[in-house]
Amino acid sequence: MAKAKTAYICTECGGQSSKWQGQCPGCGQWNTLVESVVEQTPANSRFASLAGGSGRIQKLSDIDPREAPRMSTGVDELDRVLGGGFVPGMVALIGGDPGIGKSTLLLQALANLVATRKVLYVSGEESAEQLALRARRLQLEAGDMPLLAEISLEKILPILRDSHPDVVVIDSIQTLYSDTLQSAPGSVAQVRECAAQLTRYAKSSGMVMIMVGHVTKDGSLAGPRVLEHIVDTVLYFEGDTHSSYRLVRAFKNRFGAVNELGVFAMTDKGLRGVSNPSALFLSQHTQPVSGSCVMVTQEGTRPLLVEIQALVDSAYTNPRRLSVGLEQNRLAMLLAVLHRHAGIQCSDQDVFINAVGGVKIAEPAADLAVSLAIVSSLTARPLPRRLVVYGEVGLAGEIRPAPRGQERLKEAAKLGFEVALIPTANAPKHPIEGMKVVAVGRIEEALAALREL
């Protein structure tokens, strides 16, 4: 028997190399080449259209798009992340660490849909008995839910054609394999081929396809990067498995807003949506403490109140700069701005920044809150109670506006905050009931305003 020919395939771009290299010659990523059996792509799938096109040229003005109603999952937080629910023909990929709740959430969603829609749960990791035990433990009313424990793609596709389900869950895409390929399940070739065929069938039939994906040790989805480009929506589960709270974030969504955030609490009856997630990210201090500042961040269409904590302490050796939940490079920039424009010296101090609750803040509107928390910890003076701030700090010391400023202030007022320190460009045209708004244009003005509050 002839020895199988192998090649090194990049897990990021899918490019091939005849020998191992530290850097992929295609995309330039490091340590992404893995040895795999060379596969010949089947002729019937190499040039097939993923979008289910008609095979003829059409004018955009001649196409009459149909506005299909969205299909609610029955889980409000999941609907928020999806943009309102499932869309016919939608292909979604959801990833996360093992045991974080991916299968539990999808099982709950199908249990809500089984009464009104035809659904199918395809399990390649758990047996039907295991799924039944989980549904019983979660007390789900899903006795009529169809289950299929199968990993062969050639057996799954005929069942999909015969049953015509509206929603299908594939748990997980790394466990499937196609007989047309020789490599093992989970390899780059198998994952790419199985995902492509399932996506093609979902687009042509109009069914909703939800695929669960494994993640690597650095938190990214395993398999080729092309997998994220094929699907319509990419969702990530975030959160510590030792904590009871989970965050579901949309990183790609062709049918809704990206960067939407869904907050769940893990209970003995499964995942439950959190209606007021701001309460999770605010510490309840019995008395004012220094180094604590509350900001309003925007996650998609949802404003969230998050507590930013800072600890400034004398450095015994080289000063350390550590940031958890915020970008560390911006911390170094803010320290330089404070020194240059406000006279705040931290060159001989250790500076630690933390966003309470494990939330990750990527927007620059957290700059002002981080700066005020650093000054509060350095001077050992607590900030005024019921104070909320937001704003981007520039290198020249100016405070730039943040998008959707009115929505941020209304959310803070709803939760009982009485004073807001915001950029001048975000000053509301009409007063907000129960809230005093202080608008500032520079970082030194913000520090001066704090002394008067």
Secondary structure, 3 states (H helix, E strand, C coil): CCCCCEEEEECCCCCEECCCCCECCCCCCECCEEEEECCCCCHHHHCCCCCCCCCCCCCHHHCCCCCCCCECCCCHHHHHHHCCCECCCCEEEEECCCCCCHHHHHHHHHHHHCCCCCEEEEECCCCHHHHHHHHHHCCCCCCCCCEEECCEHHHHHHHHHHHCCCEEEEECHHHCECCCCCCCCCCHHHHHHHHHHHHHHHHHHCCEEEEEECECCCCCECCCCHHHHHCCEEEEEECCCCCCEEEEEEEEECCCCCCCEEEEEEECCEEEECCCHHHHHCCCCCCCCCCEEEEEEEECCEEEEEEEEEEEEECCCCCCEEEECCCHHHHHHHHHHHHHHHCCCCCCEEEEEEEHHHCCCCCHHHHHHHHHHHHHHHHCCCCCCCEEECCEECCCCEEECCCCHHHHHHHHHHCCCCEEEEEHHHCCCCCCCCCEEEEECEHHHHHHHHHHC
